[in-house]
Amino acid sequence: MSEKYKVIDSMVPTFITITVIDWVDLFTRPVYCNILDESLNYCIK
């Protein structure tokens, strides 16, 4: 992973960009939505 994708200073906001192919399933199927939700909550912690 290159340096530009690492959080250097944890005291400033960090933005991510996610590319999803066939994104409709991600938000319409509860199992996928839960995985995304858990993953983002893990990153927040």
C-alpha positions as a printed NumPy array, in Angstrom:
array([[  0.   ,   0.   ,   0.   ],
       [  1.4  ,   3.374,  -0.892],
       [  1.867,   6.224,   1.567],
       [ -0.96 ,   8.259,   0.077],
       [ -3.488,   5.696,   1.367],
       [ -2.281,   5.625,   4.955],
       [ -3.56 ,   7.811,   7.754],
       [ -0.622,   9.965,   8.747],
       [ -2.281,  12.205,  11.312],
       [ -5.192,  10.619,  13.173],
       [ -6.291,  14.012,  14.492],
       [ -7.523,  15.242,  11.106],
       [-10.466,  13.934,   9.083],
       [ -9.673,  11.184,   6.605],
       [-11.78 ,  10.61 ,   3.515],
       [-12.173,   7.371,   1.633],
       [-13.553,   6.649,  -1.799],
       [-15.206,   3.33 ,  -2.437],
       [-15.877,   1.908,  -5.852],
       [-18.65 ,  -0.661,  -5.938],
       [-19.7  ,  -2.604,  -9.003],
       [-23.371,  -3.606,  -9.055],
       [-23.847,  -1.422,  -5.984],
       [-27.617,  -1.962,  -5.8  ],
       [-27.204,  -5.301,  -3.997],
       [-25.023,  -3.679,  -1.394],
       [-27.832,  -1.445,  -0.153],
       [-30.868,  -3.641,  -0.806],
       [-29.762,  -6.904,   0.788],
       [-29.621,  -6.748,   4.585],
       [-26.691,  -9.163,   4.843],
       [-24.473,  -6.927,   2.69 ],
       [-25.658,  -3.761,   4.364],
       [-24.821,  -5.259,   7.776],
       [-21.323,  -6.192,   6.635],
       [-20.736,  -2.665,   5.374],
       [-22.126,  -1.193,   8.578],
       [-19.949,  -3.399,  10.787],
       [-16.871,  -2.629,   8.708],
       [-17.372,   1.115,   8.909],
       [-18.031,   0.925,  12.654],
       [-14.812,  -1.037,  13.071],
       [-12.92 ,   1.671,  11.186],
       [-14.463,   4.352,  13.388],
       [-13.333,   2.561,  16.556]])
